[in-house]
């Protein structure tokens, strides 16, 4: 009997309402790739919000003047 590998997604909470996506409320989470980007599409059953979250590999920001 083979062991099933558990997949863990880095998106665990809805960015709109903050509820857990692992809750018993049938939320949907899908991981896919666009060229070199990792994108997570999900739908939250608690607040009915759907959207995409992209994984950032690099973030560049300017320093603010004092």
SVG drawing of the C-alpha trace seen along z (x, -y; Angstrom):
<svg xmlns="http://www.w3.org/2000/svg" viewBox="-20 -64 37 66">
<polyline fill="none" stroke="black" stroke-width="0.4" points="0.0,0.0 1.5,-3.3 1.6,-6.3 -0.2,-9.4 1.9,-12.6 0.3,-15.5 0.6,-18.8 1.0,-21.9 0.1,-25.3 1.7,-28.5 -1.7,-30.3 -3.6,-29.2 -5.9,-32.1 -8.2,-34.2 -6.5,-37.6 -10.0,-39.2 -11.6,-38.0 -8.8,-36.2 -10.7,-32.9 -8.8,-29.6 -9.0,-28.0 -8.6,-24.6 -11.9,-25.1 -14.7,-22.6 -16.4,-25.1 -15.5,-23.7 -13.1,-26.4 -11.1,-25.8 -7.4,-26.3 -5.4,-25.5 -1.8,-26.0 -0.6,-26.6 2.4,-28.1 2.8,-31.0 6.3,-30.9 8.4,-31.3 5.7,-32.5 3.8,-30.3 0.2,-31.4 -2.5,-30.3 -6.1,-30.7 -8.6,-30.3 -12.2,-30.8 -13.2,-31.4 -16.5,-29.8 -16.8,-32.1 -16.9,-35.5 -17.4,-34.3 -14.2,-36.1 -12.1,-34.6 -8.7,-35.7 -5.1,-35.0 -2.1,-35.2 1.4,-35.2 4.5,-34.0 7.2,-36.8 10.7,-35.7 12.2,-39.2 10.9,-42.5 12.6,-45.9 11.5,-49.1 13.0,-52.5 14.1,-54.1 12.0,-57.0 13.7,-60.3 13.9,-61.5"/>
</svg>
